[in-house]
């Protein structure tokens, strides 16, 4: 068997294996709208208040089984305080309250962000740790890293009445009891600066997890974000 034949056999086996795994993987599709209120304070402090809701429209497996029905999933309320710790960096901390199926969940958040300003590109590196508490489940501890870029489609920056692209890629490792999991997120968004104080972003929030010890779970959320500077 020559090298080309061996290569084709390996590719066919990998495709067959991936199709089998994908067929048994689950998926869910829904909406993820949010409102962000940002307020600048004195001495380089700022506040961010965010309301985010999640609605499920369809779920099933990739082998064809599916269920289409509207289902309210949850609502998150978060308050984050941040302070610039350097020319292009800031430290943040805050609290998130989640209401889901009549149960309350509490999450404490700590994060550090570094901004790289390139000629036509801005890169944001964010490292986050958080701890989630609820009466129904054991405490969950997570470590997150996100790389996001913002690219204006006109000029050097996204000025009012102009569009821009925002792409984020995030990796989340979590531990709950003795269970360990990894989640990967990919978020491409199209943004529009309506005014200096109002921006909207529309796109996809794709997430995949539970692929270490189980069949993967895929989530496709249609995202609509509204940012308001107070």
C-alpha positions as CSV (number, residue, x, y, z in Angstrom):
1,X,0.0,0.0,0.0
2,X,1.6,3.3,-1.1
3,X,1.7,6.5,0.9
4,X,-1.2,8.1,-0.9
5,X,-3.5,5.1,-0.4
6,X,-2.6,5.0,3.3
7,X,-3.4,8.7,3.6
8,X,-6.8,8.2,1.9
9,X,-7.6,5.3,4.2
10,X,-6.7,7.3,7.3
11,X,-8.9,10.2,6.1
12,X,-11.8,7.9,5.4
13,X,-11.5,6.3,8.9
14,X,-11.3,9.7,10.6
15,X,-14.4,11.0,8.7
16,X,-16.3,7.8,9.5
17,X,-15.4,8.1,13.2
18,X,-16.2,11.8,13.3
19,X,-19.6,11.2,11.6
20,X,-20.4,8.5,14.2
21,X,-19.5,10.8,17.1
22,X,-21.4,13.8,15.6
23,X,-24.5,11.7,14.9
24,X,-24.7,10.8,18.6
25,X,-23.9,14.4,19.8
26,X,-26.7,16.6,21.0
27,X,-27.4,20.2,20.0
28,X,-29.6,23.1,21.0
29,X,-30.5,26.3,19.1
30,X,-31.9,29.4,20.6
31,X,-31.6,33.2,21.3
32,X,-29.3,35.1,23.6
33,X,-30.2,38.8,23.8
34,X,-28.5,41.1,26.3
35,X,-28.4,44.7,27.5
36,X,-25.1,46.2,28.8
37,X,-25.0,49.4,30.8
38,X,-21.6,51.0,31.3
39,X,-20.8,53.8,33.6
40,X,-17.5,55.5,34.1
41,X,-16.5,56.6,37.6
42,X,-13.7,58.6,39.1
43,X,-10.1,57.4,39.7
44,X,-10.2,55.0,36.7
45,X,-13.1,52.9,38.0
46,X,-16.1,51.8,35.9
47,X,-19.2,49.7,36.3
48,X,-21.0,47.3,34.0
49,X,-24.5,46.1,34.6
50,X,-25.7,43.3,32.3
51,X,-29.0,41.6,31.7
52,X,-28.9,38.5,29.5
53,X,-31.7,36.1,28.7
54,X,-31.6,32.7,27.1
55,X,-34.5,31.1,25.1
56,X,-34.4,27.6,23.5
57,X,-36.1,27.1,20.1
58,X,-34.9,23.6,19.1
59,X,-32.9,20.7,20.5
60,X,-32.0,17.2,19.5
61,X,-29.3,15.0,18.1
62,X,-27.4,15.2,14.8
63,X,-28.8,11.9,13.6
64,X,-32.2,13.6,12.9
65,X,-34.1,13.4,16.2
66,X,-35.2,16.9,17.2
67,X,-37.8,18.8,19.2
68,X,-38.9,22.3,18.1
69,X,-40.6,24.3,20.8
70,X,-40.1,27.6,22.5
71,X,-38.6,27.3,26.1
72,X,-37.5,30.0,28.4
73,X,-34.2,28.8,29.9
74,X,-32.8,31.5,32.2
75,X,-32.0,35.1,32.9
76,X,-28.6,36.4,34.2
77,X,-28.1,39.7,36.1
78,X,-24.5,40.7,36.6
79,X,-22.6,43.7,38.1
80,X,-18.9,44.1,37.4
81,X,-16.6,46.8,38.8
82,X,-13.4,47.4,37.0
83,X,-10.3,49.6,37.5
84,X,-7.5,50.4,35.1
85,X,-4.3,48.9,36.5
86,X,-2.1,50.1,33.7
87,X,-2.1,51.9,30.3
88,X,-3.8,49.0,28.6
89,X,-5.0,46.7,31.4
90,X,-7.6,46.5,34.1
91,X,-8.7,44.3,36.9
92,X,-12.4,43.5,37.6
93,X,-14.6,41.7,40.0
94,X,-18.3,41.2,40.4
95,X,-21.3,39.1,41.0
96,X,-23.8,37.3,38.8
97,X,-27.3,36.2,39.9
98,X,-29.0,33.6,37.7
99,X,-32.7,32.7,37.8
100,X,-33.5,29.3,36.2
101,X,-36.5,27.1,36.7
102,X,-37.4,28.7,40.0
103,X,-33.8,28.2,41.3
104,X,-31.3,30.9,42.2
105,X,-27.7,30.6,41.4
106,X,-24.9,32.9,42.6
107,X,-21.5,33.4,40.9
108,X,-18.5,35.4,42.0
109,X,-16.2,36.7,39.2
110,X,-12.6,37.9,39.1
111,X,-10.9,38.9,35.9
112,X,-7.8,40.5,34.4
113,X,-7.8,42.1,30.9
114,X,-5.0,43.3,28.6
115,X,-5.7,45.3,25.5
116,X,-3.3,45.3,22.5
117,X,-3.9,48.2,20.1
118,X,-2.6,47.4,16.6
119,X,-2.8,49.7,13.5
120,X,-6.2,48.4,12.4
121,X,-6.9,45.8,15.0
122,X,-7.5,45.6,18.7
123,X,-6.8,42.4,20.6
124,X,-8.3,41.8,24.1
125,X,-6.9,39.0,26.3
126,X,-9.1,38.2,29.3
127,X,-8.4,35.7,32.1
128,X,-11.3,34.9,34.4
129,X,-11.9,32.8,37.5
130,X,-15.4,32.3,38.9
131,X,-17.1,30.3,41.5
132,X,-20.8,29.2,41.1
133,X,-23.0,28.3,44.1
134,X,-26.5,26.9,44.2
135,X,-28.6,24.8,46.7
136,X,-29.3,22.2,44.0
137,X,-25.7,21.4,42.9
138,X,-22.1,21.3,44.2
139,X,-19.9,24.4,43.8
140,X,-18.4,24.8,40.4
141,X,-15.0,26.4,39.8
142,X,-14.0,27.6,36.4
143,X,-10.9,29.1,34.7
144,X,-11.5,31.0,31.5
145,X,-9.3,32.5,28.8
146,X,-10.7,34.6,26.0
147,X,-9.1,36.2,23.0
148,X,-11.2,38.8,21.2
149,X,-10.5,41.1,18.3
150,X,-12.4,44.1,17.0
151,X,-11.9,45.2,13.4
152,X,-13.5,48.4,12.1
153,X,-14.8,48.1,8.5
154,X,-14.1,51.8,7.8
155,X,-11.1,53.8,9.0
156,X,-9.0,53.1,12.0
157,X,-11.8,52.9,14.6
158,X,-15.5,52.3,14.8
159,X,-16.9,55.8,14.6
160,X,-20.7,56.6,14.9
161,X,-22.7,55.3,11.9
162,X,-20.0,52.7,11.0
163,X,-19.9,48.9,11.2
164,X,-17.2,46.7,12.7
165,X,-16.4,43.0,13.2
166,X,-15.8,41.4,16.6
167,X,-14.6,37.8,16.9
168,X,-14.1,36.0,20.2
169,X,-12.6,32.6,21.0
170,X,-12.8,31.4,24.6
171,X,-11.6,28.3,26.5
172,X,-13.2,27.3,29.8
173,X,-12.1,24.6,32.1
174,X,-14.4,23.7,35.0
175,X,-14.4,21.4,38.0
176,X,-17.5,20.3,39.9
177,X,-17.1,17.6,42.5
178,X,-14.7,15.3,40.8
179,X,-16.0,16.0,37.3
180,X,-13.7,18.0,34.9
181,X,-14.9,19.5,31.7
182,X,-13.7,21.9,28.9
183,X,-15.9,24.2,26.9
184,X,-14.9,26.0,23.8
185,X,-16.7,29.1,22.5
186,X,-16.5,30.8,19.1
187,X,-18.4,34.1,18.8
188,X,-18.4,36.1,15.5
189,X,-20.4,39.3,15.6
190,X,-21.2,42.2,13.3
191,X,-21.4,45.5,15.3
192,X,-22.8,48.9,14.4
193,X,-22.0,52.1,16.3
194,X,-25.3,54.0,16.3
195,X,-23.8,56.9,18.3
196,X,-20.8,57.4,20.6
197,X,-22.9,56.0,23.5
198,X,-24.9,53.3,21.7
199,X,-23.7,50.1,19.9
200,X,-25.5,47.0,18.8
201,X,-23.9,43.6,17.9
202,X,-25.5,40.7,16.1
203,X,-24.1,37.2,15.4
204,X,-23.6,33.7,16.6
205,X,-22.5,32.3,20.0
206,X,-21.3,28.7,19.3
207,X,-20.4,26.5,22.3
208,X,-19.2,22.9,22.5
209,X,-18.5,20.9,25.7
210,X,-18.8,17.5,27.4
211,X,-16.5,16.0,24.7
212,X,-13.9,14.6,27.1
213,X,-15.9,11.8,28.7
214,X,-19.2,11.9,26.9
215,X,-20.6,12.8,23.5
216,X,-20.3,16.4,22.7
217,X,-23.0,19.0,23.4
218,X,-23.3,21.8,20.8
219,X,-25.1,25.1,21.4
220,X,-25.9,27.6,18.7
221,X,-27.2,30.9,20.2
222,X,-28.3,33.9,18.0
223,X,-26.9,36.8,19.9
224,X,-28.1,40.4,20.0
225,X,-26.2,42.8,22.3
226,X,-27.0,46.4,23.0
227,X,-24.3,48.5,24.7
228,X,-25.1,51.8,26.4
229,X,-22.6,54.2,27.8
230,X,-24.1,56.3,30.6
